[in-house]
Amino acid sequence: EHSTGERSAWVASGDSTLTCLVEPSTQATKLGDAAAAAAAKSALLNSTSTSSYPYDRVFPESSSNEDVYNSTARPLILSSMKGYNCTIFAYGQTGSGKTFTMGSVMRQAAEDIFEHIKTNPDREFLLRVSAMEIYNEVVKDLLRDHPDKSAPLKLMDDPERGTIAEGLVEEGVRSAAHLADILREVETRRHVRDTRMNQNSSRSHQVVRIYVESRPANFTAAGALQPDLLSDDED
């Protein structure tokens, strides 16, 4: 946005407030008066009439993907490895960076998931992943080789699992690199087209789900069964 000369409509005021930049800042910029625009922007930020909105956390332009992930997603990812159901959801207008941000979140999540497995040798883990696309109210399986040619998935109400997509493929995950490969392949199968906001805009909703099952490790270093650990304790 900066490289194309677009003006910022919002600015982070501290780490929990988002402020809308309205007139006269926009008008001053239109007139080409950089000094006046900067002065107007400063006045707006210090004005009690400025439209400001509080949030749990706001990230300024200088924030990295790692900053966003560590503050918002990482605690949820680590909780999921302990048996909690967690959801990470990105919402925003076309071209606001949802796909880019979530791609980074998923890559870093894959690294944290397998680092957790590595540092918890007393438990065995089984990981599976599924991916679906909702486009024009039609649900497609993104783990199928040709999702456009396959029949749409039907949504069903399961008494134990809630709403499920019947026939959705669940693929086993072996490593962080394997999960990253799956996610890259999934991304290439989404519907995209150019818009006024983005040259390759994702035109659908994507839902990636990672299933984590774990239980106490059943074997000693010598390979003998430990009877006291044979009971299933799945997360």
C-alpha positions as CSV (number, residue, x, y, z in Angstrom):
1,E,0.0,0.0,0.0
2,H,2.8,2.4,0.8
3,S,4.7,1.5,-2.3
4,T,1.7,2.4,-4.5
5,G,1.3,5.7,-2.7
6,E,-1.9,4.8,-0.9
7,R,-2.8,6.8,2.2
8,S,-3.4,5.1,5.6
9,A,-7.0,5.4,6.8
10,W,-6.2,4.1,10.3
11,V,-3.3,4.3,12.7
12,A,-2.5,2.4,15.9
13,S,-2.6,4.6,18.9
14,G,-0.7,2.6,21.5
15,D,-1.1,-1.2,21.6
16,S,-4.9,-1.3,22.1
17,T,-6.5,1.6,20.2
18,L,-7.2,2.0,16.5
19,T,-7.8,5.6,15.3
20,C,-9.5,6.6,12.1
21,L,-7.7,9.3,10.1
22,V,-10.4,11.6,8.6
23,E,-10.5,15.2,7.3
24,P,-8.6,17.4,7.3
25,S,-5.7,15.0,7.0
26,T,-7.1,13.5,3.8
27,Q,-7.8,17.0,2.4
28,A,-4.3,18.3,3.2
29,T,-2.8,15.2,1.5
30,K,-4.9,15.8,-1.6
31,L,-3.6,19.4,-1.8
32,G,-0.1,18.0,-1.8
33,D,0.9,19.8,1.4
34,A,3.0,17.2,3.3
35,A,3.6,19.5,6.2
36,A,0.0,20.4,6.6
37,A,-1.0,16.7,6.3
38,A,1.5,15.7,9.1
39,A,0.3,18.6,11.3
40,A,-3.4,17.6,10.7
41,K,-2.6,13.9,11.5
42,S,-0.9,15.0,14.8
43,A,-3.9,17.1,15.6
44,L,-6.3,14.3,14.9
45,L,-4.4,11.9,17.2
46,N,-4.6,14.4,20.0
47,S,-8.2,15.4,19.4
48,T,-11.0,14.1,21.6
49,S,-13.4,14.1,18.6
50,T,-11.3,11.6,16.6
51,S,-13.0,8.2,16.0
52,S,-11.1,5.7,18.0
53,Y,-11.9,2.1,18.9
54,P,-10.4,0.0,21.7
55,Y,-9.3,-3.6,21.1
56,D,-7.5,-6.3,23.0
57,R,-4.5,-5.7,20.9
58,V,-3.6,-3.5,17.9
59,F,-0.6,-4.0,15.7
60,P,1.1,-1.0,14.1
61,E,2.6,-1.0,10.6
62,S,6.0,-1.9,12.0
63,S,4.7,-5.2,13.4
64,S,6.1,-8.5,11.9
65,N,4.2,-11.7,11.3
66,E,6.0,-13.1,14.3
67,D,4.7,-10.4,16.5
68,V,1.1,-11.1,15.4
69,Y,1.5,-14.8,15.8
70,N,3.2,-14.8,19.2
71,S,0.6,-12.4,20.7
72,T,-2.6,-13.9,19.2
73,A,-2.2,-17.4,17.8
74,R,0.6,-19.1,19.7
75,P,-1.2,-19.4,23.0
76,L,-4.1,-21.1,21.3
77,I,-1.8,-23.5,19.4
78,L,-0.1,-24.6,22.6
79,S,-3.5,-25.0,24.3
80,S,-4.7,-27.2,21.5
81,M,-1.7,-29.5,22.1
82,K,-3.1,-30.0,25.7
83,G,-6.6,-31.0,24.5
84,Y,-8.5,-27.8,24.1
85,N,-10.5,-26.9,21.0
86,C,-9.2,-23.7,19.5
87,T,-10.1,-21.5,16.5
88,I,-8.1,-18.9,14.8
89,F,-10.2,-16.7,12.5
90,A,-9.3,-13.9,10.2
91,Y,-11.9,-11.4,9.1
92,G,-11.5,-8.3,6.9
93,Q,-12.3,-6.6,3.6
94,T,-10.9,-7.8,0.3
95,G,-7.2,-7.1,0.0
96,S,-6.6,-6.5,3.7
97,G,-4.1,-9.3,4.0
98,K,-6.1,-12.2,5.5
99,T,-4.6,-14.9,3.3
100,F,-1.1,-13.6,3.8
101,T,-1.5,-13.4,7.5
102,M,-3.1,-16.8,8.0
103,G,-0.5,-18.4,5.8
104,S,2.2,-17.1,8.1
105,V,0.2,-18.2,11.2
106,M,-0.2,-21.8,9.8
107,R,3.5,-22.1,9.0
108,Q,4.6,-21.0,12.5
109,A,1.9,-23.1,14.1
110,A,3.3,-26.2,12.3
111,E,6.7,-25.5,13.8
112,D,5.3,-25.0,17.3
113,I,3.2,-28.2,17.1
114,F,6.1,-30.4,16.2
115,E,8.4,-28.6,18.7
116,H,5.9,-29.5,21.4
117,I,5.8,-33.1,20.3
118,K,9.6,-33.2,20.3
119,T,9.8,-31.8,23.9
120,N,7.1,-34.2,25.2
121,P,8.6,-37.7,24.6
122,D,6.4,-39.2,27.3
123,R,3.3,-38.9,25.0
124,E,2.5,-40.3,21.6
125,F,0.8,-38.0,19.1
126,L,-1.3,-38.6,16.0
127,L,-2.0,-35.6,13.7
128,R,-4.4,-35.3,10.8
129,V,-5.4,-32.3,8.7
130,S,-8.4,-31.5,6.5
131,A,-9.0,-28.4,4.3
132,M,-12.2,-27.2,2.7
133,E,-13.3,-24.2,0.6
134,I,-16.7,-22.5,0.8
135,Y,-17.3,-20.7,-2.5
136,N,-20.7,-19.5,-3.6
137,E,-22.2,-21.5,-0.8
138,V,-20.7,-24.7,-2.2
139,V,-18.3,-26.7,0.0
140,K,-15.3,-28.3,-1.8
141,D,-12.5,-30.6,-0.4
142,L,-9.1,-29.0,-1.1
143,L,-7.2,-32.2,-0.3
144,R,-8.7,-33.8,-3.4
145,D,-6.6,-33.6,-6.6
146,H,-9.3,-31.9,-8.6
147,P,-11.8,-30.3,-6.2
148,D,-13.6,-28.5,-8.9
149,K,-14.4,-31.8,-10.6
150,S,-15.5,-33.6,-7.5
151,A,-19.1,-33.5,-6.1
152,P,-19.8,-30.8,-3.4
153,L,-19.6,-32.0,0.1
154,K,-22.7,-32.2,2.2
155,L,-22.9,-30.7,5.7
156,M,-24.3,-33.1,8.3
157,D,-25.1,-32.8,12.0
158,D,-23.2,-35.3,14.0
159,P,-24.5,-35.8,17.6
160,E,-20.9,-36.2,18.9
161,R,-18.8,-34.0,16.6
162,G,-21.3,-31.3,15.7
163,T,-21.5,-30.1,12.1
164,I,-19.3,-32.1,9.8
165,A,-18.6,-32.2,6.0
166,E,-19.5,-35.7,4.9
167,G,-16.6,-37.4,3.0
168,L,-14.0,-34.8,3.9
169,V,-10.5,-36.2,3.4
170,E,-8.3,-36.2,6.5
171,E,-4.6,-36.7,5.8
172,G,-2.0,-37.8,8.3
173,V,0.8,-35.4,9.1
174,R,4.3,-36.6,9.6
175,S,6.3,-33.5,10.2
176,A,6.3,-29.7,10.1
177,A,7.7,-29.8,6.6
178,H,5.0,-32.2,5.5
179,L,2.3,-30.0,6.9
180,A,3.8,-27.0,5.2
181,D,3.7,-28.9,1.9
182,I,0.1,-29.8,2.4
183,L,-0.9,-26.2,3.1
184,R,1.0,-24.9,0.0
185,E,-0.8,-27.4,-2.1
186,V,-4.2,-26.5,-0.6
187,E,-3.6,-22.8,-1.4
188,T,-3.0,-23.5,-5.1
189,R,-6.5,-25.1,-5.3
190,R,-8.5,-22.1,-4.1
191,H,-10.6,-19.9,-6.3
192,V,-8.8,-16.6,-7.0
193,R,-9.3,-13.7,-9.4
194,D,-8.1,-10.1,-9.8
195,T,-10.1,-7.3,-8.1
196,R,-9.6,-3.6,-7.7
197,M,-8.0,-4.3,-4.4
198,N,-5.8,-7.3,-5.2
199,Q,-4.4,-8.9,-8.4
200,N,-4.8,-12.5,-7.1
201,S,-7.6,-12.2,-4.5
202,S,-8.9,-15.3,-2.8
203,R,-12.6,-15.4,-3.6
204,S,-13.6,-18.0,-1.0
205,H,-13.6,-19.0,2.6
206,Q,-11.0,-21.5,3.6
207,V,-11.2,-23.8,6.6
208,V,-8.1,-25.8,7.6
209,R,-8.5,-28.1,10.6
210,I,-5.8,-29.9,12.4
211,Y,-6.8,-32.9,14.6
212,V,-4.5,-33.7,17.5
213,E,-4.8,-37.0,19.4
214,S,-2.4,-38.0,22.1
215,R,-1.9,-40.6,24.8
216,P,0.8,-41.6,27.2
217,A,3.7,-43.5,25.6
218,N,3.3,-47.2,26.0
219,F,6.9,-48.3,25.7
220,T,10.0,-47.9,27.7
221,A,13.4,-47.2,26.1
222,A,13.9,-51.0,26.0
223,G,10.6,-51.5,24.2
224,A,8.8,-53.2,27.0
225,L,5.1,-52.4,27.7
226,Q,4.3,-50.3,30.7
227,P,1.0,-51.8,32.0
228,D,0.2,-48.7,34.1
229,L,0.1,-46.6,30.9
230,L,-2.0,-48.8,28.7
231,S,-5.3,-46.9,29.3
232,D,-6.3,-44.6,26.5
233,D,-6.1,-40.9,27.4
234,E,-6.8,-39.1,24.2
235,D,-7.0,-35.3,24.0
